[in-house]
Amino acid sequence: MEPLTTVVPQRRTYLLIDGENIDATLGMSVLGHRPAPEERPRWERVIHYAQSLWGQPITPLFFLNASSGQMPMGFVQALLAIGYHPIPLSGASHEKVVDMGIQRMLEAVAENGGDVLLASHDGDFLPQVERLLEGEHRVGLLAFREFANARFTELVEDGLTIHDLEDDLGAFNTPLPRVRIIPIEAFDPQRYL
């Protein structure tokens, strides 16, 4: 009789997309107008980056506000086609349902194990991110660095990694009109010619 082998489940990355926050920051803070489809992130690149970052399986979850009773079905179908699990949430008009859903997901990961890549700039997630960093979790923030809540930058010394959606992930087809501090080793004069 062969000895029983214990199967250890492989560690998993939970990719949590705060779609409202990314879209609002891109539109209001970066572009100065509502983003056109070609100006939005290429969400499949975000999945590829998440898969390669820590070399483990990922669960890509895209949180949407469906409190109006409507879902952008074309967008939802596109998300499904590239491998996301859309999470359309609804609630009262005063409830930040996307934030609430992501907070609950972060708490569940803290209790059940795994690593997290959170795409957001929102400081509402700081308590949950801090709790994850206190445990055995790798935690990364996907954002425009200059618009991320300043407290996230402080958490880098506790293990948080920050990944720029444009510079690190290459999630956009064309350069964005951002004004930010550029490390001299990353300065590319070709971009300005």
C-alpha positions as CSV (number, residue, x, y, z in Angstrom):
1,M,0.0,0.0,0.0
2,E,1.4,3.4,-1.0
3,P,1.7,6.1,1.7
4,L,-0.8,8.9,1.5
5,T,0.6,12.2,0.3
6,T,-0.6,15.4,1.6
7,V,-1.6,17.9,-1.1
8,V,-0.8,21.4,0.0
9,P,-3.0,24.0,-1.8
10,Q,-1.0,26.5,-3.8
11,R,-0.9,30.0,-2.5
12,R,-3.2,32.3,-4.5
13,T,-3.3,36.0,-5.4
14,Y,-6.6,37.9,-5.1
15,L,-6.7,40.7,-7.7
16,L,-9.3,43.2,-6.4
17,I,-10.2,46.0,-8.8
18,D,-12.0,49.1,-7.5
19,G,-13.3,50.0,-10.9
20,E,-15.1,53.2,-9.8
21,N,-12.0,54.5,-8.1
22,I,-9.6,53.8,-11.0
23,D,-12.0,55.3,-13.5
24,A,-12.7,58.4,-11.5
25,T,-9.0,59.0,-10.8
26,L,-8.1,58.5,-14.4
27,G,-10.9,60.8,-15.6
28,M,-10.9,63.6,-13.0
29,S,-7.2,63.7,-12.0
30,V,-5.3,62.5,-15.0
31,L,-7.3,63.2,-18.1
32,G,-9.6,66.0,-17.0
33,H,-12.6,64.4,-18.8
34,R,-14.5,61.2,-18.7
35,P,-12.2,58.5,-20.2
36,A,-13.0,57.2,-23.6
37,P,-12.8,53.4,-24.0
38,E,-9.4,53.7,-25.7
39,E,-8.1,55.7,-22.8
40,R,-9.0,53.2,-20.1
41,P,-6.6,50.5,-18.8
42,R,-6.2,47.3,-20.7
43,W,-7.6,45.1,-18.0
44,E,-6.1,41.9,-19.6
45,R,-2.6,43.4,-19.0
46,V,-3.4,43.8,-15.3
47,I,-4.3,40.1,-15.1
48,H,-1.0,39.2,-16.9
49,Y,1.0,41.4,-14.5
50,A,-0.8,39.9,-11.5
51,Q,-0.1,36.3,-12.7
52,S,3.6,37.0,-13.3
53,L,4.3,39.1,-10.2
54,W,4.4,36.4,-7.6
55,G,4.2,33.3,-9.9
56,Q,1.0,31.9,-8.4
57,P,-2.6,31.4,-9.5
58,I,-4.8,34.4,-9.3
59,T,-8.5,35.1,-8.7
60,P,-9.3,38.4,-10.6
61,L,-12.4,40.1,-9.1
62,F,-13.7,43.3,-10.6
63,F,-16.1,45.2,-8.3
64,L,-18.9,47.3,-9.9
65,N,-21.6,49.5,-8.5
66,A,-25.0,48.2,-9.7
67,S,-27.2,50.1,-7.3
68,S,-29.1,51.6,-10.1
69,G,-30.4,48.2,-11.0
70,Q,-28.5,48.3,-14.3
71,M,-25.2,46.7,-15.3
72,P,-23.0,47.7,-18.2
73,M,-23.5,44.4,-19.9
74,G,-21.1,45.0,-22.7
75,F,-18.3,45.8,-20.2
76,V,-19.3,42.8,-18.0
77,Q,-19.1,40.5,-21.0
78,A,-15.7,41.9,-21.9
79,L,-14.5,41.3,-18.3
80,L,-15.8,37.7,-18.4
81,A,-14.1,37.1,-21.7
82,I,-10.6,38.1,-20.4
83,G,-11.0,36.1,-17.1
84,Y,-12.4,38.5,-14.5
85,H,-15.2,37.6,-12.1
86,P,-17.4,40.7,-12.2
87,I,-18.9,41.5,-8.7
88,P,-21.9,43.8,-9.3
89,L,-23.0,45.1,-5.9
90,S,-26.1,47.1,-5.0
91,G,-27.3,49.0,-1.9
92,A,-28.8,52.2,-0.8
93,S,-27.7,55.4,-2.5
94,H,-25.6,56.5,0.5
95,E,-23.7,53.2,0.7
96,K,-20.3,52.8,-0.9
97,V,-21.1,49.3,-2.0
98,V,-17.9,48.8,-4.0
99,D,-15.8,49.8,-1.0
100,M,-17.8,47.7,1.3
101,G,-17.5,44.6,-0.9
102,I,-13.7,45.1,-1.3
103,Q,-13.3,45.6,2.5
104,R,-15.2,42.3,3.1
105,M,-13.0,40.5,0.6
106,L,-9.8,41.9,2.2
107,E,-11.1,40.7,5.6
108,A,-11.9,37.2,4.2
109,V,-8.4,36.9,2.7
110,A,-6.9,38.0,6.0
111,E,-8.8,35.1,7.7
112,N,-8.4,32.5,5.0
113,G,-4.9,33.1,3.6
114,G,-3.6,34.3,0.3
115,D,-2.0,37.5,-1.2
116,V,-3.7,40.6,-2.5
117,L,-3.2,43.0,-5.3
118,L,-5.6,45.9,-4.8
119,A,-6.3,48.4,-7.7
120,S,-7.4,51.6,-6.0
121,H,-6.2,54.9,-4.5
122,D,-8.8,54.9,-1.7
123,G,-7.8,55.2,1.9
124,D,-11.0,53.4,3.0
125,F,-9.1,50.1,2.7
126,L,-6.2,51.1,4.9
127,P,-7.4,49.2,8.1
128,Q,-7.8,45.9,6.1
129,V,-4.4,46.4,4.2
130,E,-2.7,47.0,7.6
131,R,-4.2,43.8,9.0
132,L,-3.0,41.8,6.0
133,L,0.5,43.2,6.3
134,E,0.6,42.1,10.0
135,G,0.0,38.5,8.8
136,E,1.8,36.3,6.3
137,H,0.3,38.1,3.3
138,R,2.0,39.8,0.4
139,V,0.1,43.0,-0.4
140,G,0.5,45.2,-3.5
141,L,-1.3,48.3,-4.5
142,L,-2.0,49.0,-8.2
143,A,-2.5,52.8,-8.7
144,F,-1.2,56.0,-10.1
145,R,1.4,56.6,-7.5
146,E,0.9,60.3,-7.2
147,F,-2.9,59.9,-6.4
148,A,-2.7,57.0,-4.0
149,N,-3.6,57.8,-0.4
150,A,-0.4,59.1,1.3
151,R,-0.8,56.5,4.1
152,F,-0.2,53.7,1.5
153,T,3.3,55.1,0.9
154,E,3.9,54.9,4.6
155,L,3.0,51.2,4.6
156,V,5.8,50.4,2.1
157,E,8.2,50.0,5.1
158,D,5.7,47.4,6.5
159,G,5.9,45.4,3.3
160,L,3.3,47.0,0.9
161,T,4.5,47.2,-2.7
162,I,3.2,49.9,-5.0
163,H,2.9,49.2,-8.7
164,D,2.2,52.1,-11.1
165,L,-0.6,51.2,-13.5
166,E,1.1,53.0,-16.4
167,D,4.8,52.7,-15.6
168,D,5.0,49.3,-14.1
169,L,2.0,47.5,-15.6
170,G,2.0,49.1,-19.0
171,A,-1.8,49.1,-18.8
172,F,-2.4,51.9,-21.3
173,N,-2.0,52.0,-25.0
174,T,-0.7,55.6,-25.1
175,P,1.2,57.7,-22.6
176,L,-1.0,59.6,-20.2
177,P,-0.7,63.3,-19.5
178,R,0.6,62.9,-16.0
179,V,2.8,65.3,-14.1
180,R,4.8,63.4,-11.4
181,I,8.2,63.0,-10.0
182,I,10.4,61.0,-12.4
183,P,13.5,59.2,-11.0
184,I,16.4,60.3,-13.3
185,E,17.2,56.7,-14.2
186,A,13.6,56.4,-15.5
187,F,13.6,59.7,-17.5
188,D,13.0,59.1,-21.2
189,P,13.6,62.2,-23.3
190,Q,12.0,60.4,-26.3
191,R,8.6,60.7,-24.7
192,Y,8.9,64.5,-25.0
193,L,10.2,64.7,-28.6
